[in-house]
Amino acid sequence: MVEKNKRRAVSANVFLYRVADGTIEYLLLKRVPRTEINLPGFWQCVSGALEVGENFEMAARREVFEETGFVLEDVIATGLTFIYPIKNEWRTLYGTDPSEVVEHVFVSKIQGLPILSDEHCAFEWLSYQKAYQRLTFGDYQSVIQSINQMLVTLDNTTASTE
């Protein structure tokens, strides 16, 4: 049960990508630090908790629009999840009950430049290898590794491991 006015401990996480010159590039967003909950600035994909009445795909589409301005044509559920523990400093957001956040992972191919929300202060399009190095929070590295393998097959690209 979610406490009133608290964040749900289930989220959608969306890897946005494009193919440029045969190489898959991932859109990474730099999170603005939130000192009040001891959350540093770090690089991430689009991510956000489900709101009441939403399923994971709806949350994925909403979060992408809110954080980047993109309206997704297609969003693919990967079947991947990653889990990270809720730190004591985050209890004001999540309440007392949940111990971890479970993020369900999606991918979507896009074009253009994002319009950042106030949650993020920068963005970059990066190759798989550079994105892998930047994604240091939680299980991001193992997830992008699986995503990249999936996309190489879907998009018939061969240079995406650079």
N, C-alpha and C positions, 0 to 999 in steps of 0.2 A: 504494500500500500504506500502510495506517495503522500507525504505530508503536504498539507495545504500550502500553496505558494512556494513549493520547492521544485527543483529540477528533477526530471525523471532520469534514472540511471541507465537509460537505453538511448542510443544515439545512432544517427546515420553519418557515415563518413564517405565523402565522395572524392575520388581521384579524377580530376579533370585533365584531359590530355589532348594533344594535337599531333599530327604527323607533319614534320617539316624536313624536306629533302631526304625522305626515307627514314628519318629518325623519330621515334616517339619522344615527345617532350611533355613533361608534367608541369602543371601549374601549381606552384607552392606559394603559400601565403604566410607572411611573418606576423605572428600574433603580437598584439600590443601587450606589454607586461601588465599584470594586475597585482600590484603590490599588496593590496588589501587581503588577498587570498594566497600570497606567496607563489604566484604563477609567473614565471619568467617569460620574456619574449622568446618564441621558438617558431620554427618553420613547420607548417602543417598543410594538410589538404582542407577542404571544406568539411566542417564537422558541426553537429548540433543535436541537441536532445529532441526527442519526439514531443510534440505538444498534444494536448487532449484531443482525441478524435482522429489523430493521424496514424497512418501506417508508415513503414520505413521508407517506401518510395516517395510518399507525399512529403515526408520530412526532408529527404534528400533534395527534392526539387525546390522546396521552400528555402532551405538553407543555402543552396547554390545561388538562388536569386537574391536573398538577403545579403550574402557576403560578397558576391561578385557582379550582380546585375544580369547574369546570364539566365535565359529561359531555356531549359533543356528540352531538346527534341526527343532524345532517347536517353534512358538511364538503365544501366544493366546491373542487376543484383549479382554479385560475384559468389555468394555463398560463404564468403570469408567473414570472420569476426575478429576483433581484437579486444582485449580486456585490459583495463588498468585500474589499480586500486584508488579508492577515494581517500585522499589525504585528510588529516584532521582539520587543516586550514580551509578545506572546501565544505565543511559541515554546514556552514551558513547557506550554501547553495543547495545541498542535497538532503539535509536533515540527518537524523541519527541512524536510520535503518540500513540503507544500502552500504555495502563494503567495496563495491567495484562498479565501474561503468563498462557496459558491453556495447561496442560499436559495430554496426552492420555495414559492410563495405560495398560501395557501388562504384561504377566507372561511367564516364560519359565523355564523348569526343566533342570538342568545341573549337570555335575559331574566334579570334578577336582578342581584345584586351579587357580585363575586368575593371569594374568600378568598385573599388574597395569600400567596405563598410567601416565603421569606427572600431571594429574588432581587430583590424589588421592595418599595418603601417607600410607594407611593401609586398611586392609579388615578383616572382621570377618564373620564366619558362626554363626548365632544366632537363637535360638528358637523364636517362635512368641512373647512370652512375653518380652524377652530381646530385640528383634528387635523393638517392639512397644515402649519400654522405650527409645531407642536410637534415634528413628526417631521423632525429635522435630520440624523440619522445615515445615512450611506450614500445609497442611492437611494430611501429611504422616500418622499420627496415624489412622485417620478414614479410609484411603485407605487401609492400611495393615490389618485392622480389616475385611474389606469386602473381601480382597484377601484371607486371611486365611480361612474365612468361605467357600469361593468358593473351595479352594484347599483341605480342609478336605473332601468335597464331592467328588471331582474329584479323589483324590488319596486314598480314603477309609482309611485315617489315623485317629486315634483317639487320639493320644498323642500330637497333634500339638498345643494344647492350653497351654502347659507347659511353 
